[in-house]
Amino acid sequence: MKDLRDYFKQLDYVLIALSAALALLGILMITSATHSNEGSRQILVQSLAVGIGVVCMLFVAAIDYGVYEDIEKYLYIASIGILIFVLLFGQGKDETGANSWIRVGGIGIQPSELVKLSFAITFSLQLSKFRENINAPRTVLKLLLHFAVLAGLVILQNDTGTALVFCFMFLCMLFAAGLSFKYIAGCMGVFLVFAPFAWFVLMRPYQKERILVFLNPERDASGSGYQVLQSKIAIGSGEFLGRGYMQGPQNQLGMLPEKETDFIFGVIGEEFGFIGCILVLLLLLLLIIRCIYIGLRSKNDVGCFMCIGIASMFIFHTFENILMCIGLMPVTGIPLPFLSYGGSSALTNFIAIGLVLSVWSRRRTLRF
């Protein structure tokens, strides 16, 4: 019992409170978003995912993150294996355009969500090993290969949004490790050269259309641009204080597509207005800042890089989703952390928090 009390004393309750507040708010907003179509199943699934996620969070927090060094190779190989399996047998192309789901009965799992965490762990271990020679070309190539294998398999699933998350995590973690700016400038140069080739050769028509509609939603107001236009109308109609919970016409009349998943922020804006949007953004920013703070307080590089990787994952999800909903970024299907409907996403978010809690609990030597 003493060991158990010591364990709970070491947890960071600020981070837990922020996560719990966002998850509960997410369930409330999903309830509103699915009210018009009696979406009791979505509420049940999300509630179960949150419950299981909290248990997983506490379990992962109890594990000394130092043990991942012993299983790093197996964790990385398992990540590759599961992504290959999804590539061969995955589903979801008809619904989302990406074969990134494994469905068993009525339950769908998106393995690439959990692979993000595996990447945060294994890449942190790699960075800690090579930090002294981080700017050596050979080291950069090794690190690039570590990232490219996982991101490439995700791209082959046509899941561009998730691949961009990997890319952002990769760059943020490299920056935290002290990568020279010349490499970053070089990457930007390669991107500028590669972009025309990607546009004319690699990108599929629906991907091009997303970008064109992003630049001009009215280009296809009843098709590809419909989601963004309706989301902007919903958020704008909420004005300062919002229409009230379950009172948003765009939401309740079914005019806002994907309202419980990709465009949950549109529901928040319509029903709680500018104040609600700012509150949600503030909660997410506080959670991200807390993750970074814990990383900076870590007792070693592995813990620091892992927290930075997880924080960067939350940063990309938050800003991509919100900017997507107000028409400032292309629609990529990236969920809003803790708030969007999705069991895989909820589980991943709580496990990520568990990893950060593990780092916080072991910022100094503990005896259990």
C-alpha angles and dihedrals in degrees: 000000000000090000090050092050090049090051094053092045090059096054120106103239094185090065092042091050093050091049093047093047092051093046093050091047088050092055090049092051093045088051089055094043092053097037095096093054097037093248097182090141093059091050091050093047093048093047091050091047091051092048093049089043092056090051091049090047092055092044093050091045089057092056117089103240088217089078090070088074089069093052100033095113093047092047092053094046090048090052091053091046095051092047090051089049091052090047090055102037105017125126137203104084093120093051103036107007091246129096092217103121134088111203124198111181106313094337121098124197126190104205094189088071091063092040087064088066092046088053092050090053101042095040090050089055091049092050092050090053095049101032094110090057098030093135097049109114092230091053092048090052092051092050091046091052091050089056099037096058093057096038091046092055090050091050089052087059087059089242098138095164094058091044089056089053089055090048093051092047090049093052096044093049092047090050090051089051091056104259112179116255090234089073091049090050089048091052090052090051092050090049092053091050094043096045097080091048091049092049097050101032115019107032119088121227094255090053091051090047091054091056094045091048090047089057091045117011091182087066088085105009094165095041131026094000095048096090095052094044093050091046091052090048091050094049093044093049090056089068114176105330102017135234094281134261111312089357101101111118096204089054102039095042091053095243094128110074122215087011097158094048124024097011102040088121088063089058091049091050094048097046101035102024128205092331092055093047092051092048092052092046090048092052092049093046091050090051091050093046090049091053090051092046091052090048091054089050092051118125093229144020095260093060092044095051092044092054091046090051092051092045090051090051090054091044094054094045093048100048097036092052096044095043089046090055093053094043099254096112133036118265107263104159094248111156124228107249114262091348107069120079113258133111095212092050094047092048092048092049094052094045088050089054088049090057091051090048089052089056092048094048091053100043083117131023112285133192117215 
